[in-house]
């Protein structure tokens, strides 16, 4: 690309300079030559480098550092080759799921077929259950849990291109709800998100990446604000995650997907961006918009 642009610039400049030599006085020609050289150097070199750096640099990498690897090493978990679809409680015969630790019918303790880590919050909320959430505008709403996701938080033990991203040991849960909404817990924050929009890498680089980079450079301590879609937002959190488990129907996300996130707020309004790793599996870059709620707003 660099050489194609250079030859094109030369093809245009050479005849212009020849005409200038014949018809223009020497001082005017000299000034024009200097301007042409400067213009060609910027167009063919520096400008391209700036654009390439802005597009390709990871959004949580401070300026001047070597690129941060996207290699992820997850905990190995034994998964059964076949999971029966009709599991029954050995005590009462009621239907149970492979992740159940307690029978919903008789209360008996169970040994789950899938040994998964317990999320920090909302561990007892499962697919098929009804959950009541206090919507900040609509009041108490009853939702059916149609799908469940288990996220693991990722980190680097030290910065560097050879240091992989590994689990921190913190796990969080997300729930697809009917009617259409998404309930998410991350750290001490709870989100009820009811607007979803697909994004492209171009959207993320244009609208969010520069603010996430600025936030990262301050070690997430600076007040970083930006405007998006008619609202003013403040950066709350950025980081990386992987989806360790999924169950239920209708999810656009799947086990094994790895990505990074941006969380921003405007009062009690919430903006959540999931940016999935290129070449990975199971992830559509997504923008969610909704509300920040508190844990006591959720009952099940």
PyMOL commands that set and color helices and strands:
alter all, ss='L'
color gray80, all
select helices_A, chain A and resi 2-23+26-56+201-207+209-217+295-297
alter helices_A, ss='H'
color red, helices_A
select strands_A, chain A and resi 72-73+130-135+139-155+165-178+181-186+189-198+225-228+231-248+258-266+269-276+286-293+298-299
alter strands_A, ss='S'
color yellow, strands_A
deselect
rebuild
show_as cartoon
